[in-house]
């Protein structure tokens, strides 16, 4: 197909991957009247943020949280008519029982955080001044560092106290970037702080899913796409992208006669090289993506008696390889179900599954002395959950050297780390690049 004669009516976009990035792209294109086909190798939608079933329990492959700053994800959910009750909104809270209980107020920035620091009785004045010093340091620079350094170096430069490092900044870093502070990018961390804690009470709110991650957005997106005439194929692995601009074919497509004007590769990054192996001109891009380092996330699910719960839906843990505990009973799940999360690399990666489950149980037992062993447990580890968000990491662009071929995913170039919001924005960016080339726009998102 000649690119000069292409318009929305004869454009057909193939999207490989039905995770948050691929589905966000598909919805955006479909809203603009462009024909879309989405291919997912799994039978389950959602990519690395999806539902799994284990021993009659319906679980997520990892515990995820959203934030009020996830503006594009929330707009997309409203457009898809996702009920607000599927997310539980919690003011920014940092509760490590027995160590710190910091709760932001419903006030404009920076008063919301200042009030929380003032009311947190576990903090000394030295701690409070140190926290304010870090925020002021970043604000003076408009959250743009002269050179990227590690988060640990940033904390050293701003003279953060040992308590704040242990209980606030380092846990927030690993939660947001899934990368330990010693190696994490201070610039990306600054971007996160700019758009959450420094942006106001609403932006810094924690949004905790009260449903599984497939039901939260992928399932409503697929319903919308099917009603709108788009095609979503599950259990359909695409093995290769072939052809050239305007005449792409997808090896594995059940309709091999179809030619695609554009292709968006919205898989995990470690699948990209194989998909694009036939293109010699993309060797440098493949090498760039293949060189990305990764960080794991381990989630341990523990089932106890219904009376066992946590003081908040989400609490921090100190003195353990476990970093966070989530009370699934407070989040629409079965009472007594606790999810323990270990983000990023560290000594725990050498532990057996049994030892990790024991560490998770000990973290819960610290809140419930003499707690009996759980009735059931499950350890889920995503070894390559996200790219390792370090200084100097070069992330690929949405566009590629091959016209009509685009990338989408949480690893694609962005000011943010690998999050659901990054995935959604990347999918929308890929879709909008195609739409600009066709001279079309989608209707405004529902508010």
SVG drawing of the C-alpha trace seen along z (x, -y; Angstrom):
<svg xmlns="http://www.w3.org/2000/svg" viewBox="-21 -27 47 53">
<polyline fill="none" stroke="black" stroke-width="0.4" points="0.0,0.0 1.3,-3.4 1.7,-5.5 0.7,-8.6 -2.7,-7.1 -3.3,-5.8 -6.1,-7.1 -8.2,-5.9 -10.5,-3.9 -7.8,-1.7 -5.6,-1.5 -5.4,1.7 -3.2,1.8 -1.9,5.1 -1.1,4.9 1.0,7.7 0.2,8.0 -3.0,7.5 -1.4,6.0 -2.2,2.4 0.0,0.9 -1.5,2.8 -5.1,2.4 -4.6,-1.4 -3.3,-1.7 -6.2,0.4 -8.8,-1.7 -7.3,-5.0 -7.2,-3.8 -10.6,-2.3 -12.1,-5.6 -10.6,-7.3 -12.3,-4.9 -9.2,-2.9 -9.4,0.9 -7.5,2.8 -6.6,6.4 -5.0,7.4 -3.1,10.6 -2.3,12.1 -0.3,15.3 -1.9,16.1 -5.5,17.0 -5.5,14.3 -5.5,10.5 -3.3,8.1 0.3,9.0 2.5,8.8 -0.4,7.3 -3.0,10.0 -5.1,12.5 -4.0,16.0 -5.9,18.9 -4.1,21.1 -5.8,23.8 -9.3,22.3 -8.0,18.8 -8.2,16.0 -5.1,13.8 -3.0,11.3 0.4,12.3 1.7,9.5 0.2,6.9 0.0,3.6 -1.0,0.1 -1.9,-3.0 -1.6,-6.6 -3.8,-9.7 -1.1,-10.9 -2.0,-8.1 -4.0,-10.6 -4.1,-8.8 -5.0,-5.4 -7.8,-7.0 -9.1,-8.8 -9.1,-5.6 -10.9,-3.8 -13.6,-6.5 -13.9,-6.2 -14.4,-2.5 -17.0,-3.1 -15.0,-1.2 -16.9,-1.7 -14.9,-3.8 -15.6,-1.3 -13.0,1.0 -10.3,-1.2 -10.1,-2.0 -8.7,-5.6 -6.4,-6.1 -4.7,-9.4 -0.9,-9.0 -0.1,-6.9 3.2,-5.4 2.4,-3.1 5.1,-0.8 3.5,0.5 5.6,-0.4 8.0,-2.5 6.2,-5.3 2.7,-6.4 2.8,-9.3 -0.5,-10.4 -0.8,-13.3 -3.7,-15.7 -6.3,-16.7 -4.7,-20.1 -2.9,-21.7 0.8,-21.0 3.0,-21.4 0.8,-21.7 -0.6,-18.2 2.9,-16.7 4.0,-19.3 1.0,-18.6 1.6,-14.9 5.2,-15.4 4.2,-17.7 1.6,-15.2 3.8,-12.2 4.9,-11.7 7.6,-9.2 9.6,-11.8 12.0,-14.2 12.4,-17.8 15.7,-16.7 13.7,-14.2 11.0,-16.7 13.6,-19.3 15.5,-16.7 12.3,-15.7 11.5,-19.3 15.2,-19.9 15.0,-17.1 11.7,-18.5 13.1,-22.0 16.4,-20.8 14.4,-19.3 12.0,-22.2 14.9,-24.7 16.0,-22.6 12.5,-22.2 13.0,-18.5 15.6,-18.4 19.0,-17.2 22.1,-18.5 23.3,-14.9 21.6,-11.7 22.9,-10.0 21.6,-7.2 18.9,-7.8 21.3,-6.9 23.6,-9.7 20.7,-12.1 19.8,-11.2 23.4,-11.8 23.5,-15.2 20.4,-16.3 21.5,-14.9 18.6,-12.6 18.4,-11.1 18.8,-7.3 15.2,-6.9 13.9,-8.7 16.1,-6.7 15.1,-3.4 11.4,-4.0 10.4,-6.6 12.7,-7.3 14.2,-3.9 10.9,-2.1 9.2,-4.6 12.0,-4.3 11.8,-0.5 8.0,-0.7 7.9,-3.2 11.0,-2.2 11.3,1.5 15.0,0.8 17.0,0.5 18.1,-3.0 21.8,-2.2 21.4,-1.7 18.1,-3.5 17.9,-6.7 17.5,-9.8 16.1,-11.7 13.3,-9.2 12.6,-9.2 12.5,-13.0 10.0,-12.8 7.8,-10.5 8.0,-12.8 7.2,-15.9 4.0,-14.4 2.8,-12.7 4.0,-14.0 4.9,-17.5 1.8,-17.8 -0.9,-17.7 -3.1,-15.5 -5.1,-14.1 -2.1,-13.2 -0.4,-11.5 -3.4,-9.3 -2.9,-5.6 -5.4,-3.7 -5.6,-0.1 -7.4,2.3 -10.5,4.0 -10.7,6.4 -8.2,8.5 -5.9,6.7 -7.5,8.3 -10.9,7.2 -9.7,3.7 -8.9,2.5 -8.1,5.3 -11.5,6.9 -13.5,3.7 -11.2,2.6 -11.7,5.8 -15.5,5.5 -15.3,2.0 -13.1,3.2 -15.4,6.1 -18.5,3.8 -16.7,1.3 -15.8,3.9 -12.1,4.5 -10.8,8.0 -9.0,9.4 -7.5,12.8 -6.3,14.7 -4.1,17.8 -2.7,16.6 1.1,16.2 2.7,14.1 6.1,15.4 7.5,12.9 6.7,9.6 7.4,9.7 7.0,7.4 7.6,3.7 5.9,0.4 2.3,0.6 2.5,4.4 3.2,6.1 2.3,9.7 2.2,11.5 3.4,15.0 0.9,16.9 -2.0,14.8 -5.0,17.1 -5.7,14.9 -2.4,14.9 -3.8,13.1 -4.3,9.9 -1.8,7.1 -1.3,4.5 -0.5,0.9 1.1,0.5 2.2,2.8 2.6,2.0 4.8,4.4 3.4,4.2 4.9,7.2 7.4,7.5 10.8,6.2 12.5,9.6 10.1,10.8 10.9,8.0 14.1,9.4 12.6,12.6 9.6,10.8 11.8,8.5 14.6,11.0 14.0,10.7 14.9,7.0 18.6,6.5 18.1,2.7 16.8,3.1 19.8,4.9 20.9,1.9 17.4,1.5 17.3,5.2 20.7,4.9 19.5,1.9 16.4,3.7 18.3,6.9 20.8,5.0 18.2,3.8 18.8,5.1 15.8,6.4 14.4,6.4 12.2,9.1 9.0,8.8 7.9,11.5 4.4,11.6 3.5,14.1 -0.1,14.8 -1.0,16.2 -4.4,17.4 -5.3,17.2 -8.5,17.3 -10.9,14.5 -10.1,12.6 -6.5,11.9 -6.1,8.5 -3.9,5.4 -4.4,2.0 -4.5,0.5 -5.1,2.0 -1.3,1.5 1.4,1.4 5.2,1.2 7.6,3.7 11.0,3.1 13.7,5.5 12.6,8.1 13.2,8.9 9.4,8.3 8.7,4.6 4.9,4.3 1.9,6.2 -1.6,5.8 -4.8,6.9 -6.8,8.4 -9.8,8.7 -10.0,4.9 -9.6,4.7 -12.5,6.8 -10.8,10.2 -11.3,13.0 -11.0,12.1 -7.7,13.3 -5.8,13.2 -2.5,11.3 -0.2,10.4 3.4,9.8 5.5,8.0 9.3,8.0 10.3,5.6 13.7,5.4 16.8,7.4 18.6,8.2 19.7,11.1 16.2,12.6 16.7,13.7 18.9,16.6 16.2,17.9 14.0,20.9 10.3,20.5 9.7,22.1 12.1,19.7 10.4,16.7 7.0,17.9 8.4,18.3 9.8,14.7 6.3,13.4 4.6,15.3 7.1,13.9 6.3,10.4 2.6,11.0 3.3,12.7 5.1,9.6 1.6,8.0 -0.2,11.0 2.1,12.8 2.0,16.6 0.1,16.6 -0.5,20.2 0.9,21.2 -1.2,20.1 -3.7,22.5 -2.4,21.9 0.4,20.0 1.5,19.2 4.8,17.6 4.7,15.8 7.9,14.4 8.2,12.4 12.0,12.6 11.9,9.9 9.0,7.9 10.4,4.5 13.6,3.1 16.1,1.9 15.6,-1.9 19.2,-3.0 21.1,-6.2 22.3,-6.0 19.8,-3.4 18.8,-4.3 15.2,-3.3 14.0,-2.8 11.7,-5.3 8.1,-4.6 9.0,-5.0 11.5,-2.7 13.7,-3.1 11.1,-1.1 8.1,-3.3 4.8,-1.9 6.4,0.2 6.1,-1.1 6.9,0.0 4.7,-0.2 5.3,0.9 6.4,-0.3 10.0,-0.1 9.7,-2.6 11.2,-6.0 9.3,-7.9 10.0,-10.2 8.5,-7.5 9.6,-4.1 7.9,-0.8 4.4,-1.3 0.8,-0.7 0.7,-4.4 3.9,-4.2 2.4,-1.3 -0.9,-3.1 0.9,-6.3 3.2,-4.4 0.3,-2.7 -1.5,-6.0 1.7,-7.6 2.1,-4.8 -1.6,-5.1 -1.4,-8.9 1.7,-8.7 -0.2,-6.7 -3.2,-9.0 -1.1,-12.1 0.2,-10.4 -3.4,-9.8 -4.6,-13.3 -7.2,-11.9 -8.0,-12.4 -10.0,-10.6 -12.8,-12.2 -11.8,-13.8 -11.6,-11.3 -14.6,-11.1 -14.2,-13.1"/>
</svg>
